[in-house]
Amino acid sequence: MKQDSSSVKVINTKEKLELITTYWDPKITGEMNDDKVQLVKIKDKFIWHHHKKEDELFYVLKGHLIVHFKDRDVHVRVGEFIIIPHLLEHMTEAPVETHLLYIEPKQALNTGNITDSKYTHKQQEKI
């Protein structure tokens, strides 16, 4: 089967981030294989959680991300990314407004094993 490139798109992360007006509300900006590519703005602390089956990748576009683990804290700065393995309990924090490109499997819930009325987004918007 011959394919054409008509479905291939360039995503401008700056333009997409301008559409995001809330914190901790990841928006889907693309999909590949079984993963969703998301953009999110964050500030302050998230909640402790883990993912049963899904690894996550956070790439810092702007700001400063701190990932808290039970035994240490990891600082991730602009131009750096971190992969969080499934089952590893963690909590993310942004001391300043931080913009992330965030990749995880399509079926993953952003709060993993926790359901929280403020942070859990079961129906994500595509932008």
ChimeraX commands (.cxc) that place a marker at each C-alpha (Angstrom):
marker #1 position 0.00,0.00,0.00 radius 0.5
marker #1 position 1.45,3.32,-1.06 radius 0.5
marker #1 position 1.24,6.19,1.40 radius 0.5
marker #1 position 1.32,9.92,0.83 radius 0.5
marker #1 position 2.41,12.69,3.15 radius 0.5
marker #1 position -0.92,14.53,3.33 radius 0.5
marker #1 position -1.47,13.52,6.97 radius 0.5
marker #1 position 1.98,14.69,8.13 radius 0.5
marker #1 position 1.76,17.98,10.02 radius 0.5
marker #1 position 4.18,20.33,11.70 radius 0.5
marker #1 position 3.09,21.26,15.22 radius 0.5
marker #1 position 4.13,24.68,16.52 radius 0.5
marker #1 position 4.45,24.20,20.28 radius 0.5
marker #1 position 4.57,27.94,20.95 radius 0.5
marker #1 position 1.24,28.51,19.17 radius 0.5
marker #1 position -0.38,25.52,20.89 radius 0.5
marker #1 position 0.84,26.62,24.33 radius 0.5
marker #1 position -0.78,30.03,23.76 radius 0.5
marker #1 position -4.13,28.19,23.62 radius 0.5
marker #1 position -3.60,26.67,27.08 radius 0.5
marker #1 position -4.89,28.92,29.86 radius 0.5
marker #1 position -4.99,26.50,32.81 radius 0.5
marker #1 position -2.39,24.59,34.81 radius 0.5
marker #1 position -2.17,20.80,35.13 radius 0.5
marker #1 position -4.55,20.25,32.20 radius 0.5
marker #1 position -2.60,18.40,29.47 radius 0.5
marker #1 position -3.80,18.89,25.90 radius 0.5
marker #1 position -3.21,16.29,23.21 radius 0.5
marker #1 position -1.28,17.77,20.29 radius 0.5
marker #1 position -0.43,14.60,18.44 radius 0.5
marker #1 position -0.49,10.83,18.46 radius 0.5
marker #1 position 2.07,8.26,17.40 radius 0.5
marker #1 position 1.88,4.50,17.68 radius 0.5
marker #1 position 0.08,3.91,20.98 radius 0.5
marker #1 position 1.24,7.18,22.57 radius 0.5
marker #1 position -0.22,10.65,22.94 radius 0.5
marker #1 position 1.97,13.73,22.67 radius 0.5
marker #1 position 0.73,16.45,24.99 radius 0.5
marker #1 position 1.53,19.98,26.03 radius 0.5
marker #1 position 0.84,21.19,29.53 radius 0.5
marker #1 position 1.47,24.26,31.65 radius 0.5
marker #1 position 2.18,23.61,35.31 radius 0.5
marker #1 position 2.88,25.57,38.46 radius 0.5
marker #1 position 3.21,24.56,42.12 radius 0.5
marker #1 position 2.81,20.93,43.26 radius 0.5
marker #1 position 0.91,18.04,41.73 radius 0.5
marker #1 position -0.11,14.91,43.69 radius 0.5
marker #1 position 1.79,11.75,44.61 radius 0.5
marker #1 position 0.93,8.93,42.22 radius 0.5
marker #1 position 2.30,6.15,40.04 radius 0.5
marker #1 position 1.25,4.46,36.82 radius 0.5
marker #1 position 0.65,0.71,36.81 radius 0.5
marker #1 position 1.78,0.01,33.24 radius 0.5
marker #1 position 2.74,3.31,31.62 radius 0.5
marker #1 position 6.10,5.07,31.50 radius 0.5
marker #1 position 6.03,8.87,31.07 radius 0.5
marker #1 position 8.38,11.32,29.39 radius 0.5
marker #1 position 8.53,14.99,30.42 radius 0.5
marker #1 position 10.53,17.41,28.23 radius 0.5
marker #1 position 10.94,20.92,29.67 radius 0.5
marker #1 position 10.28,23.66,27.12 radius 0.5
marker #1 position 10.20,26.54,29.62 radius 0.5
marker #1 position 10.70,26.85,33.36 radius 0.5
marker #1 position 11.95,24.30,35.86 radius 0.5
marker #1 position 10.51,20.90,36.76 radius 0.5
marker #1 position 11.22,19.09,40.01 radius 0.5
marker #1 position 10.30,15.43,40.19 radius 0.5
marker #1 position 10.02,14.22,43.76 radius 0.5
marker #1 position 10.64,10.56,44.49 radius 0.5
marker #1 position 10.47,8.98,47.93 radius 0.5
marker #1 position 14.28,8.88,48.15 radius 0.5
marker #1 position 15.38,11.98,46.20 radius 0.5
marker #1 position 14.41,14.99,44.08 radius 0.5
marker #1 position 15.46,15.41,40.44 radius 0.5
marker #1 position 15.64,18.85,38.79 radius 0.5
marker #1 position 14.88,19.02,35.07 radius 0.5
marker #1 position 15.67,22.24,33.24 radius 0.5
marker #1 position 14.93,23.70,29.80 radius 0.5
marker #1 position 16.16,21.42,27.04 radius 0.5
marker #1 position 16.21,18.35,29.31 radius 0.5
marker #1 position 13.80,15.45,29.65 radius 0.5
marker #1 position 13.13,12.72,32.17 radius 0.5
marker #1 position 11.47,9.34,31.79 radius 0.5
marker #1 position 9.52,8.08,34.78 radius 0.5
marker #1 position 9.23,4.27,34.79 radius 0.5
marker #1 position 5.85,2.74,35.60 radius 0.5
marker #1 position 5.19,1.78,39.24 radius 0.5
marker #1 position 7.64,4.42,40.52 radius 0.5
marker #1 position 5.76,6.76,42.86 radius 0.5
marker #1 position 6.45,10.41,42.13 radius 0.5
marker #1 position 5.13,13.94,42.44 radius 0.5
marker #1 position 5.95,16.74,40.05 radius 0.5
marker #1 position 6.42,20.36,41.03 radius 0.5
marker #1 position 7.11,23.61,39.20 radius 0.5
marker #1 position 8.38,26.51,41.33 radius 0.5
marker #1 position 7.66,28.83,38.37 radius 0.5
marker #1 position 5.29,28.50,35.42 radius 0.5
marker #1 position 6.69,25.60,33.45 radius 0.5
marker #1 position 5.77,24.29,30.00 radius 0.5
marker #1 position 6.20,20.61,29.21 radius 0.5
marker #1 position 5.97,18.35,26.23 radius 0.5
marker #1 position 4.61,15.18,27.77 radius 0.5
marker #1 position 4.44,11.71,26.17 radius 0.5
marker #1 position 2.61,8.70,27.58 radius 0.5
marker #1 position 0.46,5.84,26.28 radius 0.5
marker #1 position -2.98,6.84,24.99 radius 0.5
marker #1 position -4.81,4.86,27.68 radius 0.5
marker #1 position -2.84,6.48,30.54 radius 0.5
marker #1 position -4.60,8.70,33.02 radius 0.5
marker #1 position -2.51,11.72,33.95 radius 0.5
marker #1 position -2.92,10.98,37.67 radius 0.5
marker #1 position -2.14,7.27,37.31 radius 0.5
marker #1 position -3.48,5.25,40.23 radius 0.5
marker #1 position -5.17,8.27,41.87 radius 0.5
marker #1 position -8.43,9.95,40.91 radius 0.5
marker #1 position -8.51,13.56,42.02 radius 0.5
marker #1 position -11.32,16.03,41.29 radius 0.5
marker #1 position -8.85,18.86,40.64 radius 0.5
marker #1 position -6.12,17.10,38.66 radius 0.5
marker #1 position -7.54,14.03,36.91 radius 0.5
marker #1 position -8.51,14.62,33.25 radius 0.5
marker #1 position -10.33,11.59,31.84 radius 0.5
marker #1 position -11.48,13.41,28.68 radius 0.5
marker #1 position -8.56,15.33,27.25 radius 0.5
marker #1 position -8.97,18.08,24.72 radius 0.5
marker #1 position -7.10,17.86,21.43 radius 0.5
marker #1 position -5.64,21.12,20.20 radius 0.5
marker link #1:1,2 radius 0.2
marker link #1:2,3 radius 0.2
marker link #1:3,4 radius 0.2
marker link #1:4,5 radius 0.2
marker link #1:5,6 radius 0.2
marker link #1:6,7 radius 0.2
marker link #1:7,8 radius 0.2
marker link #1:8,9 radius 0.2
marker link #1:9,10 radius 0.2
marker link #1:10,11 radius 0.2
marker link #1:11,12 radius 0.2
marker link #1:12,13 radius 0.2
marker link #1:13,14 radius 0.2
marker link #1:14,15 radius 0.2
marker link #1:15,16 radius 0.2
marker link #1:16,17 radius 0.2
marker link #1:17,18 radius 0.2
marker link #1:18,19 radius 0.2
marker link #1:19,20 radius 0.2
marker link #1:20,21 radius 0.2
marker link #1:21,22 radius 0.2
marker link #1:22,23 radius 0.2
marker link #1:23,24 radius 0.2
marker link #1:24,25 radius 0.2
marker link #1:25,26 radius 0.2
marker link #1:26,27 radius 0.2
marker link #1:27,28 radius 0.2
marker link #1:28,29 radius 0.2
marker link #1:29,30 radius 0.2
marker link #1:30,31 radius 0.2
marker link #1:31,32 radius 0.2
marker link #1:32,33 radius 0.2
marker link #1:33,34 radius 0.2
marker link #1:34,35 radius 0.2
marker link #1:35,36 radius 0.2
marker link #1:36,37 radius 0.2
marker link #1:37,38 radius 0.2
marker link #1:38,39 radius 0.2
marker link #1:39,40 radius 0.2
marker link #1:40,41 radius 0.2
marker link #1:41,42 radius 0.2
marker link #1:42,43 radius 0.2
marker link #1:43,44 radius 0.2
marker link #1:44,45 radius 0.2
marker link #1:45,46 radius 0.2
marker link #1:46,47 radius 0.2
marker link #1:47,48 radius 0.2
marker link #1:48,49 radius 0.2
marker link #1:49,50 radius 0.2
marker link #1:50,51 radius 0.2
marker link #1:51,52 radius 0.2
marker link #1:52,53 radius 0.2
marker link #1:53,54 radius 0.2
marker link #1:54,55 radius 0.2
marker link #1:55,56 radius 0.2
marker link #1:56,57 radius 0.2
marker link #1:57,58 radius 0.2
marker link #1:58,59 radius 0.2
marker link #1:59,60 radius 0.2
marker link #1:60,61 radius 0.2
marker link #1:61,62 radius 0.2
marker link #1:62,63 radius 0.2
marker link #1:63,64 radius 0.2
marker link #1:64,65 radius 0.2
marker link #1:65,66 radius 0.2
marker link #1:66,67 radius 0.2
marker link #1:67,68 radius 0.2
marker link #1:68,69 radius 0.2
marker link #1:69,70 radius 0.2
marker link #1:70,71 radius 0.2
marker link #1:71,72 radius 0.2
marker link #1:72,73 radius 0.2
marker link #1:73,74 radius 0.2
marker link #1:74,75 radius 0.2
marker link #1:75,76 radius 0.2
marker link #1:76,77 radius 0.2
marker link #1:77,78 radius 0.2
marker link #1:78,79 radius 0.2
marker link #1:79,80 radius 0.2
marker link #1:80,81 radius 0.2
marker link #1:81,82 radius 0.2
marker link #1:82,83 radius 0.2
marker link #1:83,84 radius 0.2
marker link #1:84,85 radius 0.2
marker link #1:85,86 radius 0.2
marker link #1:86,87 radius 0.2
marker link #1:87,88 radius 0.2
marker link #1:88,89 radius 0.2
marker link #1:89,90 radius 0.2
marker link #1:90,91 radius 0.2
marker link #1:91,92 radius 0.2
marker link #1:92,93 radius 0.2
marker link #1:93,94 radius 0.2
marker link #1:94,95 radius 0.2
marker link #1:95,96 radius 0.2
marker link #1:96,97 radius 0.2
marker link #1:97,98 radius 0.2
marker link #1:98,99 radius 0.2
marker link #1:99,100 radius 0.2
marker link #1:100,101 radius 0.2
marker link #1:101,102 radius 0.2
marker link #1:102,103 radius 0.2
marker link #1:103,104 radius 0.2
marker link #1:104,105 radius 0.2
marker link #1:105,106 radius 0.2
marker link #1:106,107 radius 0.2
marker link #1:107,108 radius 0.2
marker link #1:108,109 radius 0.2
marker link #1:109,110 radius 0.2
marker link #1:110,111 radius 0.2
marker link #1:111,112 radius 0.2
marker link #1:112,113 radius 0.2
marker link #1:113,114 radius 0.2
marker link #1:114,115 radius 0.2
marker link #1:115,116 radius 0.2
marker link #1:116,117 radius 0.2
marker link #1:117,118 radius 0.2
marker link #1:118,119 radius 0.2
marker link #1:119,120 radius 0.2
marker link #1:120,121 radius 0.2
marker link #1:121,122 radius 0.2
marker link #1:122,123 radius 0.2
marker link #1:123,124 radius 0.2
marker link #1:124,125 radius 0.2
marker link #1:125,126 radius 0.2
marker link #1:126,127 radius 0.2
view
